[in-house]
Amino acid sequence: MPLLIDGRRVRLPQSAGDLVRAHPPLEESLHPVHARAGTWGRECEQWEPAVPLAAEPARGASTSPLAWEARAEPLERARLLRGQSVQQVGPQGLLYVQQRELAVTSPKDGSISILGSDDATTCHIVVLRHTGNGATCLTHCDGTDTKAEVPLIMNSIKSFSDHAQSGRLEVHLVGGFSDDRQLSQKLTHQLLSEFDKQEDDIHLVTLCVTELNDREENENHFPIIYGIAVNIKTAEIYRATFQDRGPEEELRAARALAGGPMISIYDAKTEQLQIGPYSWMPFPHVDFWLQQDDKQILENLSTSPLAEPPHFVQHIRSTLMFLKKYPSPTNTLFPGNKALLYKKNKDGLWEKISPPGS
C-alpha cells in the first residue's frame, strides 16, 4: 500500500525538493531550513526508480500546543519543527537511541516517557506511531541496510497492535542535509521507497529531511535539526539534545562502529533495556587510527566532516579505544554470554539489574 499525503497519490520524486514542487500548497509553507547532526555511517545504496506515493493529514490530534500540526501537511509541520528552539532533555524517563538502534514502547509504559536520538548529520531519525494504541518506535538510520530495517520498524509496532483496533500508522522523517556526497538524499529515497512497499497504509505526517533540513553558511551546508525527542504519552515531537546517551554509551557505539546491524534494545513488557550479548571482529588498523590527528579522523571516519558536532572526534576516539581494549567482547563484557540488563529506578534513572538465574 502507498504512503499517503493529503489524500493524493503522487509519483515518488527524486528528491525531497521535488516532493515540495509536486505539491504546490506545500511549497508555500516551506521556509529556509537549518539542522544539526553527526554520526559515522556507511555509504547508502544507489536510489532505484520512482514508485507511487501518497499522503494525507493526520487525524485525532492531541490537545498539546502542537496539536493542530497533526492536521497540517508534512512540510508545514516540518517548518514548525525547524522553528522550535532546541530543548535539553534530561535522563529521567528517557530512552536514548543510538545509531543503528530502535526502541518501541507505548503510553502504558511506567518507566519510559520519552524516546530520543541526536547527532544525525546524513543519518535520518524515524518515528513510526500507531494512533490507536499510541505504540511508538524511534530509530536512527544511516542507510546501511534500509531494505531490512524498515520491516523491523514495522514489525516492532505491529507487535503492540490489535488489528481490530481503530487508528492508523503515522511516520515522521527527520534528518540529513544537502551534503556533497548526496548520502542524505539517497537515504531519504530509500526510506520513502521502503515504507511505500509495505502492506499497510502509512501516513506521512512529518517530512523534514535533506534539502528541507538544510542551511547554508559560507558556501558550506549543514543540517538544521540534529536530534529529536518524542513524548510517548502526548505524541509531541520536538527538537532536542541530550545530556545522557547511556547506559553503556561506549559499548553501544562500538557495536555500531564495528559494523553491527540495526537492533531493538528495549523490552516494553518487562520495561528493561537489553544490551548484547554482542560480538565483533578486532577493528582493522585500530592503532593506526588512534595515532591520527583530529583532522584525519574527521575526514576519514565521518560521512560529513564539515557538519559534525564539536564532540564527534572525541566520541570516535573513545569508541576506538574501547574497541582496542575489547577486541573480542563476548566473554569479557558479557559473562556467561548473557545480556546486560538495565531498568529505570524510582528516580527515573537507569540502574543495572541481574539477569534471571544469576
VOBA-1610 file (N, C-alpha, C; in pm, whole numbers, padded with zeros to 5 digits, always signed):
BEGIN
Met+00085-00119+00000Met+00000+00000+00000Met+00089+00124+00000Pro+00043+00234-00058Pro+00129+00352-00069Pro+00133+00432+00060Leu+00238+00514+00071Leu+00234+00623+00168Leu+00126+00719+00124Leu+00070+00792+00218Leu-00040+00883+00188Leu-00005+01025+00228Ile-00028+01121+00136Ile-00006+01264+00166Ile-00124+01344+00113Asp-00198+01406+00203Asp-00307+01495+00165Asp-00410+01424+00077Gly-00422+01292+00093Gly-00522+01216+00020Gly-00494+01199-00127Arg-00379+01244-00174Arg-00348+01236-00317Arg-00233+01143-00342Arg-00244+01066-00449Arg-00136+00978-00489Arg-00043+01051-00583Val+00084+01040-00558Val+00182+01106-00644Val+00293+01008-00678Arg+00371+01045-00776Arg+00490+00966-00806Arg+00602+01010-00711Leu+00669+00911-00650Leu+00777+00945-00559Leu+00887+01015-00635Pro+00922+01141-00603Pro+01021+01218-00680Pro+01163+01177-00649Gln+01257+01239-00716Gln+01397+01208-00700Gln+01460+01281-00581Ser+01391+01376-00525Ser+01447+01447-00410Ser+01333+01501-00324Ala+01368+01537-00199Ala+01267+01596-00112Ala+01218+01728-00170Gly+01309+01802-00236Gly+01267+01926-00300Gly+01167+01904-00410Asp+01182+01796-00488Asp+01085+01764-00592Asp+00949+01733-00531Leu+00949+01674-00413Leu+00823+01644-00347Leu+00749+01773-00314Val+00824+01877-00275Val+00762+02007-00249Val+00701+02061-00378Arg+00778+02055-00485Arg+00731+02110-00612Arg+00613+02030-00667Ala+00603+01903-00630Ala+00491+01821-00675Ala+00363+01856-00600His+00377+01927-00486His+00262+01968-00406His+00270+02119-00386Pro+00223+02201-00480Pro+00237+02347-00472Pro+00193+02407-00340Pro+00082+02363-00278Pro+00045+02422-00149Pro+00152+02401-00042Leu+00225+02290-00052Leu+00328+02263+00047Leu+00446+02358+00030Glu+00475+02393-00096Glu+00589+02480-00123Glu+00568+02617-00060Glu+00441+02661-00052Glu+00412+02791+00006Glu+00450+02796+00153Ser+00445+02680+00219Ser+00473+02677+00363Ser+00619+02654+00394Leu+00700+02628+00292Leu+00839+02593+00316Leu+00923+02717+00338His+00994+02723+00448His+01086+02832+00478His+01227+02777+00474Pro+01331+02864+00464Pro+01468+02814+00465Pro+01493+02727+00587Val+01572+02623+00569Val+01588+02522+00672Val+01725+02527+00740His+01728+02479+00864His+01853+02465+00938His+01854+02330+01006Ala+01972+02267+01030Ala+01974+02140+01101Ala+02110+02108+01156Arg+02112+02018+01257Arg+02237+01969+01313Arg+02237+01820+01310Ala+02355+01757+01296Ala+02363+01614+01304Ala+02505+01569+01303Gly+02530+01441+01339Gly+02665+01391+01330Gly+02680+01250+01377Thr+02690+01154+01286Thr+02720+01018+01323Thr+02790+00948+01209Trp+02878+00859+01244Trp+02951+00783+01145Trp+02858+00679+01086Gly+02857+00664+00955Gly+02773+00563+00893Gly+02828+00526+00758Arg+02793+00406+00711Arg+02841+00361+00582Arg+02760+00424+00471Glu+02818+00425+00352Glu+02754+00494+00239Glu+02627+00423+00200Cys+02525+00502+00164Cys+02396+00447+00127Cys+02401+00382-00011Glu+02304+00297-00038Glu+02294+00232-00168Glu+02242+00329-00272Gln+02252+00289-00400Gln+02201+00371-00508Gln+02048+00373-00504Trp+01991+00485-00546Trp+01845+00500-00550Trp+01788+00425-00668Glu+01671+00366-00646Glu+01602+00292-00750Glu+01498+00380-00817Pro+01435+00335-00927Pro+01335+00417-00996Pro+01221+00457-00904Ala+01155+00567-00938Ala+01047+00620-00855Ala+00931+00523-00846Val+00863+00526-00729Val+00747+00438-00708Val+00632+00525-00660Pro+00508+00475-00663Pro+00393+00557-00623Pro+00402+00601-00477Leu+00353+00719-00450Leu+00349+00775-00315Leu+00220+00852-00297Ala+00166+00850-00178Ala+00051+00934-00147Ala+00061+00977-00003Ala-00026+01070+00041Ala-00023+01111+00182Ala-00143+01193+00219Glu-00175+01198+00349Glu-00287+01280+00393Glu-00263+01328+00534Pro-00333+01434+00575Pro-00310+01488+00708Pro-00357+01393+00817Ala-00298+01407+00935Ala-00330+01316+01045Ala-00462+01352+01110Arg-00526+01249+01169Arg-00649+01270+01243Arg-00625+01246+01391Gly-00724+01283+01470Gly-00719+01251+01613Gly-00605+01320+01685Ala-00582+01446+01652Ala-00470+01519+01714Ala-00491+01533+01863Ser-00379+01541+01935Ser-00387+01558+02079Ser-00420+01703+02113Thr-00433+01731+02244Thr-00466+01866+02287Thr-00342+01946+02325Ser-00223+01899+02285Ser-00100+01971+02316Ser-00094+02098+02233Pro-00001+02192+02267Pro+00010+02316+02189Pro+00038+02292+02042Leu+00095+02177+02010Leu+00126+02148+01871Leu+00019+02062+01804Ala-00096+02049+01869Ala-00198+01956+01821Ala-00243+01987+01679Trp-00257+02116+01644Trp-00307+02150+01512Trp-00211+02105+01404Glu-00081+02088+01439Glu+00017+02045+01341Glu-00017+01907+01285Ala-00081+01825+01368Ala-00114+01690+01323Ala-00211+01692+01207Arg-00278+01808+01185Arg-00369+01817+01072Arg-00307+01895+00956Ala-00183+01942+00976Ala-00116+02018+00871Ala-00042+01924+00778Glu-00006+01976+00661Glu+00069+01894+00568Glu+00207+01864+00626Pro+00273+01757+00576Pro+00402+01717+00633Pro+00506+01828+00631Leu+00508+01910+00529Leu+00611+02012+00520Leu+00579+02132+00608Glu+00452+02160+00629Glu+00416+02267+00723Glu+00456+02225+00864Arg+00433+02100+00897Arg+00475+02051+01028Arg+00627+02060+01042Ala+00698+02028+00932Ala+00844+02037+00934Ala+00889+02181+00955Arg+00820+02276+00891Arg+00856+02417+00907Arg+00844+02458+01054Leu+00737+02415+01118Leu+00717+02448+01259Leu+00823+02381+01346Leu+00858+02258+01311Leu+00960+02187+01387Leu+01095+02258+01376Arg+01129+02303+01258Arg+01256+02373+01238Arg+01260+02504+01315Gly+01145+02566+01333Gly+01140+02694+01401Gly+01146+02685+01552Gln+01139+02565+01607Gln+01145+02549+01751Gln+01286+02575+01804Ser+01295+02611+01931Ser+01424+02612+01999Ser+01456+02469+02041Val+01584+02441+02057Val+01628+02306+02095Val+01613+02288+02245Gln+01548+02179+02286Gln+01528+02152+02428Gln+01635+02055+02478Gln+01691+02084+02594Gln+01784+01994+02660Gln+01705+01891+02739Val+01716+01764+02702Val+01638+01658+02765Val+01723+01588+02870Gly+01673+01581+02990Gly+01743+01513+03098Gly+01721+01363+03094Pro+01789+01291+03182Pro+01784+01144+03178Pro+01658+01082+03236Gln+01581+01157+03317Gln+01464+01097+03382Gln+01359+01057+03277Gly+01324+00929+03277Gly+01221+00880+03187Gly+01262+00871+03041Leu+01390+00894+03011Leu+01440+00895+02873Leu+01497+00761+02834Leu+01466+00719+02712Leu+01536+00608+02648Leu+01607+00665+02526Tyr+01739+00675+02534Tyr+01819+00731+02424Tyr+01852+00620+02324Val+01833+00650+02197Val+01854+00553+02089Val+01977+00594+02010Gln+02075+00507+02004Gln+02196+00535+01927Gln+02179+00492+01781Gln+02284+00521+01702Gln+02283+00482+01561Gln+02267+00332+01546Arg+02184+00292+01451Arg+02152+00151+01423Arg+02086+00081+01541Glu+02010+00157+01618Glu+01926+00100+01723Glu+01782+00144+01700Leu+01689+00062+01750Leu+01549+00105+01754Leu+01492+00069+01889Ala+01395+00148+01930Ala+01325+00121+02056Ala+01177+00150+02035Val+01093+00067+02093Val+00948+00083+02079Val+00883+00063+02214Thr+00784+00147+02244Thr+00706+00131+02365Thr+00571+00199+02344Ser+00491+00207+02450Ser+00356+00263+02439Ser+00327+00349+02562Pro+00216+00423+02559Pro+00183+00507+02676Pro+00161+00428+02805Lys+00142+00297+02796Lys+00125+00215+02915Lys+00255+00195+02991Asp+00367+00227+02930Asp+00498+00207+02991Asp+00511+00295+03116Gly+00541+00232+03229Gly+00555+00306+03353Gly+00695+00360+03377Ser+00791+00326+03287Ser+00930+00368+03306Ser+00976+00471+03205Ile+00932+00457+03080Ile+00980+00541+02971Ile+00869+00635+02925Ser+00899+00762+02921Ser+00804+00861+02869Ser+00856+00933+02745Ile+00989+00922+02719Ile+01050+00993+02607Ile+01147+00901+02534Leu+01135+00896+02403Leu+01236+00835+02316Leu+01309+00946+02243Gly+01440+00934+02226Gly+01512+01040+02157Gly+01643+00994+02098Ser+01692+01073+02003Ser+01823+01048+01942Ser+01873+01179+01883Asp+02007+01191+01871Asp+02063+01310+01808Asp+02193+01274+01738Asp+02275+01374+01707Asp+02399+01355+01632Asp+02373+01296+01494Ala+02263+01333+01431Ala+02231+01285+01297Ala+02272+01391+01195Thr+02371+01361+01113Thr+02407+01452+01004Thr+02345+01400+00875Thr+02409+01302+00812Thr+02347+01240+00694Thr+02245+01134+00735Cys+02251+01090+00860Cys+02153+00992+00910Cys+02013+01055+00919His+01911+00969+00928His+01773+01013+00947His+01718+00947+01075Ile+01642+01024+01150Ile+01570+00970+01266Ile+01426+00946+01223Val+01377+00825+01246Val+01245+00784+01202Val+01157+00757+01324Val+01038+00815+01324Val+00939+00786+01428Val+00816+00727+01359Leu+00777+00608+01399Leu+00655+00544+01350Leu+00562+00524+01468Arg+00436+00568+01453Arg+00342+00563+01567Arg+00206+00512+01520His+00144+00429+01604His+00007+00384+01581His-00085+00474+01663Thr-00178+00543+01597Thr-00260+00642+01667Thr-00363+00577+01758Gly-00394+00449+01736Gly-00494+00383+01819Gly-00444+00350+01958Asn-00330+00280+01966Asn-00278+00241+02097Asn-00158+00323+02141Gly-00112+00415+02057Gly-00001+00502+02094Gly+00135+00437+02087Ala+00143+00309+02040Ala+00273+00244+02028Ala+00364+00328+01938Thr+00486+00352+01984Thr+00577+00444+01915Thr+00715+00382+01904Cys+00769+00386+01784Cys+00905+00337+01758Cys+00991+00453+01710Leu+01111+00465+01767Leu+01208+00563+01719Leu+01336+00488+01683Thr+01392+00523+01567Thr+01516+00458+01523Thr+01606+00559+01455His+01735+00529+01456His+01838+00616+01398His+01902+00540+01282Cys+01866+00577+01159Cys+01904+00503+01039Cys+02020+00572+00968Asp+02118+00493+00922Asp+02232+00550+00850Asp+02244+00499+00707Gly+02145+00421+00660Gly+02149+00373+00523Gly+02226+00245+00503Thr+02267+00179+00611Thr+02345+00056+00598Thr+02264-00053+00529Asp+02138-00071+00573Asp+02053-00174+00513Asp+01907-00134+00531Thr+01867-00027+00464Thr+01732+00027+00481Thr+01625-00075+00444Lys+01653-00156+00345Lys+01555-00255+00300Lys+01519-00353+00411Ala+01615-00389+00494Ala+01588-00479+00606Ala+01538-00404+00728Glu+01576-00277+00743Glu+01544-00204+00864Glu+01398-00159+00870Val+01341-00118+00757Val+01202-00072+00759Val+01106-00183+00804Pro+01119-00308+00754Pro+01033-00413+00809Pro+01052-00435+00959Leu+01174-00417+01011Leu+01195-00427+01156Leu+01116-00320+01229Ile+01118-00199+01176Ile+01043-00089+01236Ile+00893-00121+01234Met+00844-00168+01121Met+00702-00201+01106Met+00662-00311+01204Asn+00742-00416+01210Asn+00707-00530+01297Asn+00712-00492+01444Ser+00801-00398+01480Ser+00808-00357+01621Ser+00677-00292+01664Ile+00614-00215+01576Ile+00486-00151+01608Ile+00372-00253+01603Lys+00377-00341+01504Lys+00270-00441+01491Lys+00263-00533+01612Ser+00377-00552+01680Ser+00376-00639+01798Ser+00289-00582+01909Phe+00258-00452+01904Phe+00171-00387+02002Phe+00026-00379+01955Ser+00005-00397+01827Ser-00121-00357+01767Ser-00223-00469+01763Asp-00343-00437+01806Asp-00459-00521+01781Asp-00516-00476+01647His-00516-00567+01549His-00552-00526+01413His-00699-00486+01402Ala-00779-00522+01504Ala-00919-00478+01503Ala-00933-00339+01562Gln-00823-00290+01614Gln-00824-00162+01685Gln-00829-00046+01585Ser-00902+00059+01622Ser-00906+00177+01536Ser-00773+00250+01545Gly-00747+00335+01447Gly-00622+00409+01443Gly-00547+00379+01315Arg-00435+00445+01298Arg-00357+00428+01176Arg-00209+00445+01207Leu-00126+00411+01111Leu+00018+00426+01124Leu+00063+00559+01066Glu+00139+00635+01145Glu+00191+00764+01101Glu+00343+00764+01112Val+00409+00816+01010Val+00555+00818+01010Val+00605+00962+01001His+00715+00987+01073His+00782+01117+01075His+00928+01092+01038Leu+00979+01165+00940Leu+01117+01150+00895Leu+01190+01283+00916Val+01301+01278+00990Val+01376+01399+01022Val+01525+01369+01009Gly+01600+01458+00943Gly+01745+01445+00938Gly+01802+01460+00799Gly+01934+01459+00793Gly+02003+01476+00667Gly+02011+01622+00625Phe+02087+01647+00519Phe+02101+01782+00465Phe+02156+01768+00323Ser+02184+01878+00258Ser+02233+01874+00119Ser+02385+01852+00120Asp+02426+01732+00157Asp+02569+01701+00166Asp+02628+01676+00027Asp+02758+01697+00014Asp+02825+01689-00116Asp+02816+01550-00178Arg+02816+01446-00095Arg+02813+01308-00147Arg+02672+01258-00173Gln+02573+01341-00141Gln+02431+01308-00161Gln+02390+01182-00085Leu+02456+01155+00027Leu+02418+01040+00110Leu+02281+01062+00174Ser+02255+01187+00216Ser+02125+01217+00277Ser+02013+01194+00177Gln+02032+01242+00055Gln+01930+01227-00048Gln+01903+01079-00076Lys+02007+00999-00083Lys+01989+00855-00108Lys+01911+00789+00005Leu+01943+00827+00129Leu+01874+00767+00242Leu+01727+00810+00246Thr+01699+00936+00216Thr+01561+00981+00207Thr+01483+00897+00107His+01539+00878-00010His+01473+00799-00114His+01452+00655-00071Gln+01554+00598-00008Gln+01542+00460+00037Gln+01428+00444+00138Leu+01422+00534+00235Leu+01319+00524+00338Leu+01179+00542+00280Leu+01160+00644+00195Leu+01029+00664+00133Leu+00989+00543+00050Ser+01083+00491-00026Ser+01054+00377-00112Ser+01017+00254-00031Glu+01094+00225+00074Glu+01067+00104+00153Glu+00938+00115+00232Phe+00906+00231+00287Phe+00777+00246+00355Phe+00663+00233+00254Asp+00685+00281+00134Asp+00582+00273+00030Asp+00554+00129-00011Lys+00650+00040+00008Lys+00635-00100-00033Lys+00565-00186+00074Gln+00542-00132+00192Gln+00482-00212+00299Gln+00335-00240+00272Glu+00283-00346+00331Glu+00144-00387+00308Glu+00044-00289+00368Asp+00081-00225+00477Asp-00011-00137+00548Asp-00006+00004+00491Asp-00119+00075+00502Asp-00119+00219+00473Asp-00035+00289+00580Ile+00053+00377+00537Ile+00137+00454+00628Ile+00123+00601+00591His+00084+00681+00686His+00055+00822+00660His+00177+00907+00694Leu+00230+00975+00594Leu+00347+01060+00612Leu+00303+01192+00676Val+00344+01214+00801Val+00297+01329+00877Val+00403+01439+00885Thr+00529+01401+00899Thr+00637+01500+00904Thr+00745+01460+00805Leu+00786+01554+00720Leu+00896+01532+00625Leu+00992+01649+00639Cys+01098+01627+00716Cys+01197+01733+00741Cys+01335+01674+00717Val+01365+01646+00589Val+01484+01572+00552Val+01559+01642+00439Thr+01691+01616+00434Thr+01777+01654+00322Thr+01761+01803+00288Glu+01714+01837+00167Glu+01701+01979+00130Glu+01610+02055+00224Leu+01515+01986+00286Leu+01418+02050+00374Leu+01472+02066+00516Asn+01594+02018+00539Asn+01658+02029+00671Asn+01799+02086+00654Asp+01814+02177+00559Asp+01944+02225+00518Asp+01959+02375+00540Arg+02076+02415+00587Arg+02110+02556+00591Arg+02249+02574+00530Glu+02272+02690+00472Glu+02400+02717+00407Glu+02469+02833+00478Glu+02599+02815+00502Glu+02679+02918+00567Glu+02818+02919+00505Asn+02858+03032+00449Asn+02988+03044+00383Asn+03009+02935+00277Glu+02903+02910+00200Glu+02903+02812+00090Glu+02916+02668+00139Asn+02903+02644+00268Asn+02900+02509+00322Asn+02760+02478+00373His+02720+02351+00362His+02586+02310+00403His+02591+02236+00536Phe+02486+02258+00616Phe+02475+02195+00746Phe+02329+02154+00769Pro+02306+02051+00853Pro+02168+02023+00893Pro+02116+02131+00986Ile+01985+02148+00987Ile+01922+02237+01085Ile+01894+02160+01213Ile+01827+02049+01199Ile+01791+01965+01314Ile+01885+01846+01321Tyr+01952+01832+01435Tyr+02042+01718+01458Tyr+01978+01609+01544Gly+01876+01647+01620Gly+01817+01549+01711Gly+01674+01583+01744Ile+01595+01480+01774Ile+01456+01499+01814Ile+01423+01405+01930Ala+01315+01439+01999Ala+01258+01352+02101Ala+01109+01341+02075Val+01050+01230+02118Val+00906+01213+02108Val+00853+01175+02246Asn+00749+01246+02288Asn+00682+01217+02415Asn+00582+01105+02389Ile+00603+00992+02452Ile+00519+00874+02428Ile+00375+00899+02472Lys+00356+00978+02576Lys+00222+01000+02630Lys+00140+01095+02545Thr+00204+01202+02494Thr+00130+01306+02420Thr+00151+01302+02270Ala+00249+01225+02223Ala+00285+01214+02081Ala+00356+01338+02029Glu+00392+01432+02114Glu+00462+01553+02071Glu+00605+01518+02028Ile+00646+01571+01914Ile+00782+01556+01864Ile+00847+01694+01865Tyr+00969+01703+01917Tyr+01033+01833+01929Tyr+01185+01820+01913Arg+01249+01931+01877Arg+01393+01935+01863Arg+01458+01915+01999Ala+01567+01836+02002Ala+01622+01801+02132Ala+01771+01771+02123Thr+01837+01792+02236Thr+01971+01743+02259Thr+01972+01675+02395Phe+02073+01594+02424Phe+02065+01504+02539Phe+02193+01509+02622Gln+02175+01520+02753Gln+02287+01518+02846Gln+02345+01377+02857Asp+02257+01279+02859Asp+02295+01141+02888Asp+02258+01052+02768Arg+02358+00984+02710Arg+02333+00895+02597Arg+02353+00749+02636Gly+02348+00721+02763Gly+02368+00586+02814Gly+02236+00513+02831Pro+02245+00396+02898Pro+02365+00341+02962Pro+02457+00272+02860Glu+02579+00244+02903Glu+02678+00173+02821Glu+02697+00243+02686Glu+02717+00375+02690Glu+02728+00450+02566Glu+02842+00401+02477Glu+02961+00378+02534Glu+03075+00336+02454Glu+03055+00197+02396Leu+03000+00106+02473Leu+02975-00029+02425Leu+02879-00029+02308Arg+02773+00045+02319Arg+02674+00050+02210Arg+02730+00119+02086Ala+02810+00225+02107Ala+02873+00292+01994Ala+02975+00202+01926Ala+03046+00123+02005Ala+03146+00032+01949Ala+03079-00072+01859Arg+02965-00122+01900Arg+02893-00221+01817Arg+02860-00162+01681Ala+02814-00037+01678Ala+02779+00025+01551Ala+02903+00052+01466Leu+03011+00104+01529Leu+03132+00134+01454Leu+03196+00007+01399Ala+03177-00104+01469Ala+03231-00232+01423Ala+03144-00297+01316Gly+03034-00232+01277Gly+02954-00283+01167Gly+02830-00360+01206Gly+02787-00350+01331Gly+02668-00422+01374Gly+02543-00373+01304Pro+02444-00460+01284Pro+02320-00423+01215Pro+02223-00352+01308Met+02112-00306+01252Met+02004-00247+01332Met+01949-00350+01430Ile+01931-00310+01557Ile+01877-00400+01658Ile+01777-00326+01746Ser+01686-00402+01807Ser+01593-00349+01906Ser+01658-00363+02043Ile+01649-00258+02126Ile+01723-00258+02252Ile+01634-00258+02376Tyr+01501-00254+02358Tyr+01414-00236+02475Tyr+01298-00333+02471Asp+01270-00393+02587Asp+01156-00482+02603Asp+01050-00408+02684Ala+00945-00363+02616Ala+00843-00283+02683Ala+00761-00366+02782Lys+00755-00496+02762Lys+00678-00581+02854Lys+00743-00587+02991Thr+00877-00601+02994Thr+00949-00606+03121Thr+01002-00468+03161Glu+00991-00371+03068Glu+01045-00236+03087Glu+01194-00240+03118Gln+01264-00324+03041Gln+01409-00340+03058Gln+01483-00309+02930Leu+01596-00241+02944Leu+01688-00218+02833Leu+01784-00336+02828Gln+01795-00398+02711Gln+01882-00515+02695Gln+01997-00480+02602Ile+02118-00498+02652Ile+02238-00468+02574Ile+02316-00598+02554Gly+02327-00641+02430Gly+02402-00761+02396Gly+02325-00889+02421Pro+02400-01003+02423Pro+02545-01007+02405Pro+02585-00977+02260Tyr+02693-00901+02244Tyr+02744-00863+02114Tyr+02875-00937+02086Ser+02906-00948+01959Ser+03038-00997+01918Ser+03082-00916+01798Trp+03213-00895+01787Trp+03268-00829+01669Trp+03412-00874+01650Met+03459-00857+01529Met+03598-00887+01497Met+03685-00769+01540Pro+03814-00794+01568Pro+03903-00681+01601Pro+03894-00572+01495Phe+03885-00448+01539Phe+03867-00337+01446Phe+03994-00319+01363Pro+03981-00313+01229Pro+04100-00304+01144Pro+04182-00177+01170His+04313-00194+01187His+04407-00082+01197His+04371+00015+01310Val+04323-00037+01421Val+04277+00050+01529Val+04392+00136+01583Asp+04514+00080+01593Asp+04627+00157+01643Asp+04662+00271+01547Phe+04652+00242+01418Phe+04678+00345+01318Phe+04582+00463+01335Trp+04453+00433+01348Trp+04354+00540+01361Trp+04373+00619+01488Leu+04411+00553+01595Leu+04431+00624+01721Leu+04552+00717+01717Gln+04644+00693+01625Gln+04761+00778+01611Gln+04734+00901+01525Gln+04622+00903+01454Gln+04593+01013+01363Gln+04547+01138+01438Asp+04571+01254+01377Asp+04524+01377+01437Asp+04374+01393+01413Asp+04316+01495+01477Asp+04171+01515+01469Asp+04124+01533+01325Lys+04203+01605+01246Lys+04163+01633+01107Lys+04150+01504+01027Gln+04245+01412+01045Gln+04241+01286+00970Gln+04122+01200+01014Ile+04094+01197+01142Ile+03979+01120+01191Ile+03850+01178+01137Leu+03840+01309+01141Leu+03718+01374+01093Leu+03697+01350+00945Glu+03802+01360+00866Glu+03789+01347+00722Glu+03768+01204+00676Asn+03815+01107+00754Asn+03809+00968+00710Asn+03703+00883+00779Leu+03657+00925+00895Leu+03560+00844+00969Leu+03426+00915+00985Ser+03402+01017+00904Ser+03274+01086+00903Ser+03219+01088+00762Thr+03087+01079+00750Thr+03023+01093+00619Thr+03009+01240+00581Ser+03027+01332+00679Ser+03006+01475+00654Ser+03095+01556+00747Pro+03226+01563+00717Pro+03323+01622+00810Pro+03291+01765+00853Leu+03241+01849+00764Leu+03218+01988+00799Leu+03095+02008+00886Ala+03006+01909+00888Ala+02878+01926+00957Ala+02871+01857+01092Glu+02977+01789+01132Glu+02972+01713+01257Glu+02966+01806+01378Pro+02902+01761+01487Pro+02902+01839+01611Pro+03041+01842+01673Pro+03067+01935+01763Pro+03203+01953+01817Pro+03260+01830+01887His+03174+01745+01942His+03225+01631+02018His+03249+01508+01932Phe+03235+01518+01801Phe+03243+01400+01714Phe+03378+01328+01726Val+03489+01402+01713Val+03621+01338+01713Val+03649+01272+01848Gln+03616+01341+01956Gln+03635+01282+02089Gln+03553+01153+02103His+03431+01156+02050His+03345+01037+02055His+03408+00921+01977Ile+03460+00948+01857Ile+03522+00843+01777Ile+03646+00789+01847Arg+03728+00878+01903Arg+03849+00833+01972Arg+03816+00741+02090Ser+03718+00780+02169Ser+03683+00697+02285Ser+03625+00563+02241Thr+03552+00563+02129Thr+03497+00438+02077Thr+03608+00348+02023Leu+03706+00406+01955Leu+03820+00328+01906Leu+03901+00270+02022Met+03919+00349+02128Met+03989+00300+02247Met+03914+00182+02308Phe+03783+00191+02308Phe+03701+00082+02362Phe+03719-00044+02276Leu+03718-00028+02143Leu+03736-00142+02053Leu+03875-00203+02068Lys+03974-00119+02094Lys+04110-00172+02117Lys+04116-00251+02248Lys+04052-00199+02351Lys+04054-00265+02482Lys+03977-00396+02480Tyr+03869-00400+02399Tyr+03785-00520+02393Tyr+03774-00569+02248Pro+03882-00630+02194Pro+03877-00675+02054Pro+03780-00790+02032Ser+03753-00866+02137Ser+03658-00976+02129Ser+03572-00973+02256Pro+03455-00908+02252Pro+03384-00872+02375Pro+03299-00981+02439Thr+03276-01090+02368Thr+03176-01186+02414Thr+03199-01232+02557Asn+03322-01276+02589Asn+03348-01330+02723Asn+03383-01221+02824Thr+03450-01115+02778Thr+03495-01012+02871Thr+03383-00919+02915Leu+03293-00883+02823Leu+03187-00787+02855Leu+03053-00854+02887Phe+03038-00978+02843Phe+02910-01048+02863Phe+02936-01185+02927Pro+02968-01185+03056Pro+02997-01312+03124Pro+02883-01413+03107Gly+02921-01535+03074Gly+02821-01638+03051Gly+02739-01613+02925Asn+02789-01522+02840Asn+02719-01487+02715Asn+02577-01436+02743Lys+02563-01363+02854Lys+02432-01308+02892Lys+02428-01157+02868Ala+02310-01109+02838Ala+02290-00967+02811Ala+02310-00885+02939Leu+02347-00759+02920Leu+02346-00663+03030Leu+02207-00601+03035Leu+02145-00602+03152Leu+02008-00555+03167Leu+02003-00430+03255Tyr+01923-00334+03212Tyr+01903-00211+03287Tyr+01754-00182+03300Lys+01719-00121+03413Lys+01580-00084+03438Lys+01580+00053+03507Lys+01479+00134+03480Lys+01469+00264+03546Lys+01437+00246+03694Asn+01507+00323+03779Asn+01475+00320+03922Asn+01367+00423+03955Lys+01338+00438+04083Lys+01228+00527+04124Lys+01255+00673+04088Asp+01383+00708+04063Asp+01418+00844+04024Asp+01418+00864+03873Gly+01380+00758+03799Gly+01375+00767+03654Gly+01509+00750+03586Leu+01610+00698+03657Leu+01744+00679+03602Leu+01772+00531+03580Trp+01861+00500+03484Trp+01893+00361+03456Trp+01974+00299+03569Glu+01939+00176+03601Glu+02008+00102+03706Glu+02030-00041+03657Lys+02152-00089+03670Lys+02184-00225+03622Lys+02118-00328+03713Ile+02062-00432+03652Ile+01998-00538+03730Ile+02059-00672+03692Ser+02040-00769+03776Ser+02095-00902+03749Ser+02006-00979+03653Pro+02065-01050+03557Pro+01983-01131+03467Pro+01919-01248+03541Pro+01807-01299+03490Pro+01740-01412+03556Pro+01833-01531+03569Gly+01827-01597+03685Gly+01905-01719+03707Gly+02048-01693+03747Ser+02086-01567+03768Ser+02225-01539+03807Ser+02239-01532+03958
//
